[in-house]
């Protein structure tokens, strides 16, 4: 059964996250740290619901990062190209379910927790977080103006 799930969360209006710059203002170390924090927050929530933690996949993270950079360049949060990401995922994990959460947040002291909390408070995003998924890839980018774009892929082989 080919089922593709996705949901979108606009934490701010598209105009408030409008960014024309497409370079990542985060160092590789900052980016990795933020992505890891998203995973920790998501897995903490899953654990509180007696679910197994998601396992991070670098190949999925690369797809997620590319999408976050694309959203930054398009000036909006979207799922453009989702079917292409699903096709790439299915080359590695055939016969899978794939879901995606996206968001944009102004940089504050804990944007990773803020975006995860927003996803948890959204029925569709929460369903992805609590879904029967095994692998995840998280991509975070930040504009020079401090706007942070998030993409999280969920995969269940």
Backbone torsions as a table, in degrees:
resi	resn	phi	psi	omega
1	UNK	NA	123.9	178.0
2	UNK	-93.4	104.4	179.1
3	UNK	-120.3	128.1	178.0
4	UNK	-119.3	121.3	178.2
5	UNK	-111.6	141.3	169.8
6	UNK	-157.9	157.3	176.7
7	UNK	-145.9	160.4	-177.5
8	UNK	-129.9	140.7	179.3
9	UNK	-127.2	120.7	176.3
10	UNK	-100.4	98.2	-179.6
11	UNK	-71.4	-25.8	175.2
12	UNK	-139.1	161.6	176.8
13	UNK	-64.3	157.5	-179.0
14	UNK	-56.6	-34.6	-178.5
15	UNK	-69.3	-32.1	-179.5
16	UNK	-75.3	-17.3	177.7
17	UNK	-106.3	10.8	-178.0
18	UNK	-64.0	125.4	-178.9
19	UNK	-140.4	128.1	178.0
20	UNK	-93.4	-19.7	-177.7
21	UNK	-80.5	138.2	-178.2
22	UNK	-114.9	8.2	175.1
23	UNK	-88.7	146.8	-178.1
24	UNK	-83.2	121.6	-179.2
25	UNK	-80.9	-0.4	178.2
26	UNK	-93.2	142.8	170.7
27	UNK	-72.2	159.8	177.3
28	UNK	-55.5	-35.3	179.9
29	UNK	-68.8	-42.2	178.2
30	UNK	-65.0	-42.5	179.7
31	UNK	-61.0	-48.4	179.6
32	UNK	-61.2	-39.6	179.3
33	UNK	-64.3	-44.1	-179.9
34	UNK	-66.1	-41.4	179.1
35	UNK	-63.6	-40.7	178.6
36	UNK	-64.8	-38.9	179.2
37	UNK	-64.8	-38.7	176.0
38	UNK	-59.6	-46.5	-179.8
39	UNK	-61.0	-42.7	178.8
40	UNK	-60.4	-46.5	-179.4
41	UNK	-64.0	-42.9	179.3
42	UNK	-64.1	-46.3	-178.7
43	UNK	-68.6	-33.3	174.1
44	UNK	-60.9	-42.2	179.2
45	UNK	-66.2	-44.2	177.8
46	UNK	-59.6	-42.3	179.5
47	UNK	-61.2	-39.2	179.5
48	UNK	-64.4	-18.0	178.6
49	UNK	-106.3	15.9	178.5
50	UNK	61.0	36.7	176.9
51	UNK	-109.0	151.9	178.9
52	UNK	-71.1	152.2	179.8
53	UNK	-70.4	153.1	173.6
54	UNK	-78.5	145.3	179.2
55	UNK	-100.7	127.8	-179.3
56	UNK	-74.0	137.2	177.5
57	UNK	-121.7	124.7	-179.6
58	UNK	-65.8	-36.1	179.2
59	UNK	-65.9	-37.5	175.9
60	UNK	-69.2	-37.7	178.5
61	UNK	-62.3	-38.4	178.6
62	UNK	-62.7	-41.2	176.5
63	UNK	-63.8	-42.0	-179.6
64	UNK	-65.7	-42.4	178.8
65	UNK	-62.0	-43.3	179.6
66	UNK	-60.4	-41.6	179.0
67	UNK	-67.5	-40.8	177.9
68	UNK	-60.7	-41.2	176.7
69	UNK	-63.7	-39.1	178.3
70	UNK	-64.4	-42.6	177.6
71	UNK	-61.3	-42.3	178.9
72	UNK	-58.4	-44.5	-179.4
73	UNK	-70.9	-27.4	179.3
74	UNK	-87.8	-3.0	178.9
75	UNK	69.5	20.1	-179.4
76	UNK	-160.0	161.4	176.1
77	UNK	-89.6	130.2	-177.6
78	UNK	-160.3	177.4	175.6
79	UNK	-115.4	25.8	179.5
80	UNK	-51.9	133.5	177.0
81	UNK	79.3	11.9	-176.8
82	UNK	-59.2	-43.3	-179.1
83	UNK	-62.2	-33.2	175.8
84	UNK	-67.3	-39.1	176.3
85	UNK	-64.7	-39.9	178.4
86	UNK	-61.6	-43.1	178.7
87	UNK	-60.0	-41.8	178.7
88	UNK	-67.1	-39.9	178.3
89	UNK	-62.0	-43.1	-175.9
90	UNK	-70.5	-14.8	172.3
91	UNK	-70.4	-33.1	179.6
92	UNK	-90.7	-38.2	-178.0
93	UNK	-126.2	84.5	-178.8
94	UNK	-62.3	154.5	176.9
95	UNK	53.6	55.9	-176.9
96	UNK	-115.6	161.5	166.1
97	UNK	-99.6	138.5	-178.9
98	UNK	-131.2	135.8	176.0
99	UNK	-133.2	162.7	-177.1
100	UNK	-148.0	132.7	170.0
101	UNK	-113.9	140.4	176.0
102	UNK	-133.1	157.5	177.2
103	UNK	-166.8	166.5	176.2
104	UNK	-136.7	137.4	-176.8
105	UNK	-145.2	138.6	171.6
106	UNK	-68.8	144.0	-178.2
107	UNK	-64.3	121.6	172.2
108	UNK	-130.1	-165.3	-175.0
109	UNK	-67.0	-28.3	-179.7
110	UNK	-142.8	65.5	-178.1
111	UNK	-63.6	-27.9	-179.3
112	UNK	-64.7	-45.6	179.2
113	UNK	-69.0	-39.1	-179.1
114	UNK	-62.0	-43.8	-179.2
115	UNK	-69.0	-40.4	179.1
116	UNK	-65.0	-42.3	176.9
117	UNK	-60.2	-39.4	177.6
118	UNK	-64.3	-41.7	177.2
119	UNK	-62.8	-42.1	-179.9
120	UNK	-62.4	-34.0	-179.3
121	UNK	-83.1	2.5	176.4
122	UNK	-111.6	124.3	-175.0
123	UNK	-55.4	-46.0	-177.4
124	UNK	-67.1	-43.0	179.8
125	UNK	-68.7	-40.6	178.0
126	UNK	-60.7	-39.9	178.3
127	UNK	-59.1	-38.7	176.8
128	UNK	-65.7	-45.6	-178.7
129	UNK	-61.6	-38.4	-177.0
130	UNK	-92.6	2.2	-177.6
131	UNK	-66.3	168.5	-179.5
132	UNK	-81.3	63.5	-179.0
133	UNK	-107.9	154.5	-178.9
134	UNK	-113.9	-38.7	-174.2
135	UNK	-116.3	154.2	177.0
136	UNK	-144.9	155.6	171.7
137	UNK	-136.0	131.2	-176.3
138	UNK	-121.8	132.3	178.2
139	UNK	-128.1	126.8	-179.4
140	UNK	-125.7	133.3	172.4
141	UNK	-132.8	157.6	179.2
142	UNK	-136.0	135.3	176.8
143	UNK	-79.0	166.8	176.3
144	UNK	-62.1	-24.7	-180.0
145	UNK	-82.7	-2.5	176.9
146	UNK	91.0	14.3	176.5
147	UNK	-90.0	129.2	-175.2
148	UNK	-107.6	128.8	178.6
149	UNK	-108.5	133.2	-176.5
150	UNK	-121.5	138.2	168.7
151	UNK	-134.5	131.0	172.6
152	UNK	-127.6	123.0	175.1
153	UNK	-97.6	142.8	177.6
154	UNK	-123.0	133.1	-176.4
155	UNK	-135.7	134.9	176.1
156	UNK	-127.4	105.2	178.3
157	UNK	-74.9	NA	NA
